[in-house]
């Protein structure tokens, strides 16, 4: 579309003219009685891309279960499938390092699953023992819409504690938690037990013989009634092989099973001895004899098959008594055969201890706790949960540690933020998670070196209290100005002025979008047009932020960057800094780009380290975290550090020759006829300013009286304006005018 005549003050673009996801420019010119006004400033807009529809249901995670333990070789991830979902994206974060260690989106690795109801995959990464992980998924539709699941945390252990093959793993989801200790079954406020006789009663002379079978045999019901939760999924207590099963689905026998009594029997091995776990009265059985299972395998659902009420009948047994000797610590908490109620459990007591100033640095702390009332010879797993006082909902976790006996323990946490207050408490797993009742707190020291700290912000940080930021010890900031060739950050001016007013050195950055097909020259011109007043004396040098799709290739990206840098430096007299991440710095730019100063993004959360800078030999600024918490800012903010001291930071502050008045001259008219003429002028100097305003004064005397053709020029050269509806045979006077921040000058009268 080139031109449309509009009558009124608004106009709607006809349907079908605009294309979604495209950028457009528009301007206006008023016309009355044949006279045309100056053309308005050009504005930009981009049409929205239609938002895809997300899946109707929120994905449900199955395993690893929230708060549970797995060993690396048994880790499987399972979630329920839904209709209208094309694929699933998996995300796994290592909470010890706070790094996203698996990202389906980044690696373009998605999952579909082959089952009808569950997606089940082996862990796509090697899990590290004694680390805690958090995982969730996205369900993604064919048009790209997605819905995120909740997040589950789980712990990885190298092996289960000696003597406890059934350790800490839960065969039942949600409130039906069956773990290694009958004390968990025996929560008398919620559960009650029915004790079966051992021997051949349960298995009818099945695996392991009959009369010599030794079994722990428990019926699990809700306390106060007879039914457990119908349909709750049941999982294997640990890895093994399905030895037998009576297949039942929707209450009906399948695969030739003899009746509607659903059961699964799993063979396990521990210390060279075979032992078995049996899960009785199930429905919707999902496994077959010979299947290898883990603690994440969904065997079937709680039901009432073969009986008259919903419950899980759980049996642990072996063909002889050899296993019993290896389960001394486990046996101490088992309901004695013939007893109708569980023993009073022995629960350890855990406390959080205060720490000294000597235990705390700028980025680390030694946390301490104390155990008492422990069982002799029993190992316990302990760790700490901690969070920033300014963000109490964002839980962090220390590495875990195995301890035994009463006494104190200590664990070091790293990656902390300088001058930040943290709350922490000790946690023990025995076998449920028990948190200490008391919180303690500490405050990290200020940065342990002389490197000045800074932040970078955009509209996403909303309203910032820059005085609080300054008082928190931050010396510099970079503020987003523009993106592409038509987007201005809505908080740019506010943030620039707020930072500068509060004594923070501040500079503007441009978010590059060569991936949209934009030219480097257009984006550079737009950046200077918007941010030019802040690319001047006393501000930090401007920045090109390059983090778009790398598929454009090294040669294209390198040339694009050089063109943008050249355009901005020619217009402003200032050479910009380049912002890239370590991957970009290593793989996607030619060596000659390293002649430009570097702002590197490499998130280690510790400003005392040094980043990976790729082709560069040194760095000026380093964005070391994207999860900073700073007083005066709501939510996360990027944290930066300068590679030097405060004095050398001044080398990155713009020092320009003071701006002087521009130079302008009036040129001869052209295209003169009885009722119109074209006025011409020449701007020969901008006085060191990034832009100048030019226009013409005209009239029938040297008092002029009329102004026309106001425009902004970002470079020297000619400028013109047409005059219409002049009176025939009349003499007119005119002159060119130019102004900048230093003053206004006039060309000769003509």
Secondary structure as UniProt FT lines:
FT   TURN            15..16
FT   TURN            20..21
FT   STRAND          23..26
FT   STRAND          31..32
FT   TURN            33..34
FT   STRAND          35..36
FT   STRAND          43..46
FT   STRAND          61..63
FT   TURN            66..67
FT   STRAND          68..70
FT   HELIX           72..74
FT   STRAND          76..80
FT   TURN            83..84
FT   STRAND          87..94
FT   TURN            95..98
FT   STRAND          99..103
FT   HELIX           104..107
FT   STRAND          118..122
FT   TURN            129..130
FT   STRAND          132..140
FT   TURN            142..143
FT   STRAND          146..148
FT   STRAND          152..156
FT   TURN            162..163
FT   TURN            165..166
FT   TURN            174..175
FT   HELIX           182..185
FT   TURN            188..190
FT   STRAND          191..195
FT   HELIX           199..201
FT   TURN            202..203
FT   TURN            207..208
FT   TURN            211..212
FT   STRAND          214..222
FT   TURN            223..224
FT   TURN            230..231
FT   STRAND          233..235
FT   STRAND          240..246
FT   STRAND          248..249
FT   TURN            250..251
FT   STRAND          252..253
FT   TURN            255..256
FT   STRAND          262..270
FT   TURN            271..272
FT   STRAND          273..283
FT   TURN            289..290
FT   STRAND          292..293
FT   TURN            295..296
FT   STRAND          298..303
FT   TURN            305..306
FT   STRAND          311..318
FT   HELIX           322..325
FT   TURN            326..327
FT   HELIX           328..331
FT   TURN            332..333
FT   TURN            337..338
FT   STRAND          349..353
FT   HELIX           357..359
FT   STRAND          365..372
FT   TURN            376..377
FT   STRAND          379..388
FT   HELIX           389..391
FT   TURN            392..393
FT   STRAND          396..397
FT   STRAND          401..404
FT   STRAND          407..413
FT   TURN            418..419
FT   STRAND          421..429
FT   STRAND          433..435
FT   STRAND          440..443
FT   STRAND          453..457
FT   HELIX           459..461
FT   HELIX           466..471
FT   TURN            472..473
FT   STRAND          474..483
FT   TURN            484..486
FT   STRAND          487..488
FT   TURN            490..491
FT   HELIX           492..501
FT   TURN            502..503
FT   STRAND          505..511
FT   HELIX           514..516
FT   HELIX           520..531
FT   HELIX           532..534
FT   TURN            537..538
FT   STRAND          543..545
FT   HELIX           550..552
FT   HELIX           554..572
FT   STRAND          577..581
FT   HELIX           582..587
FT   HELIX           591..595
FT   STRAND          598..601
FT   TURN            607..608
FT   TURN            614..615
FT   STRAND          621..628
FT   TURN            631..632
FT   STRAND          637..642
FT   HELIX           646..649
FT   HELIX           650..652
FT   STRAND          663..670
FT   STRAND          677..685
FT   TURN            687..688
FT   STRAND          692..699
FT   TURN            702..703
FT   STRAND          706..713
FT   STRAND          717..723
FT   TURN            728..729
FT   STRAND          733..740
FT   TURN            741..742
FT   STRAND          743..746
//
